[in-house]
Amino acid sequence: MEYTRKQYMWSVLLFGTLIGLNETIIGSFHIQFKSVVLSAITLSLFAYARYHIPRFGSTMLITLVALLYKLTSLGIQFCKPTMVLLLGLGFELFAYLFINRKKLSYLGFILTCAVTSIVTFTGFALLETYIVKNEYWISEKFNDYVFIKAPLTAVVSAILTVLGVFIIKKLNPELINSLFRKPVISQIILGLFIFALWVAGYISMHYEFN
């Protein structure tokens, strides 16, 4: 499907906002394997976006929107952009290698999510342990990230991506388009929806940290 420039930018804004919302809201929860849940959802959203707009560079634009969302909601002190930035860079690179723009296949998306998970988690662990030299990153933490959380994220993100892409393929585009006969109406609704998500993220995080 060919997208106009306006549709392309709306898609980037929507998926960037959803990823930013995931990283901000769910990232504030205290749950086990939080990094796995966050990264798997983020990677699957990257994959859904790539399915809609299979263009090189789209993932990085989405990542920038997500980072701006986190910065707006959390502020500089709590933003912590490293992991989502690494996920965006990794997905962009491996999507270019594994996802055929002219023939989108499940295998391409699975490989992209899996390899991005392994490389990103390993890279982040190396960064925190040997470059930043974070005292929190003892050997057990490093091993946990590389040998447990990275493979788990690879599996979970691949499953979410396959399910999501399958559902997207089964949806009838004409049925969705019939809900918005006039482009201006759909743009207003989409714009209000995105704006509401930004406001919700800001208010929820402002309330939590104050």
Helices and strands as residue ranges (DSSP letters): H 5-25, G 26-28, H 34-52, H 58-74, H 82-98, H 106-126, I 127-131, H 139-144, I 145-149, H 150-170, H 173-178, H 183-209
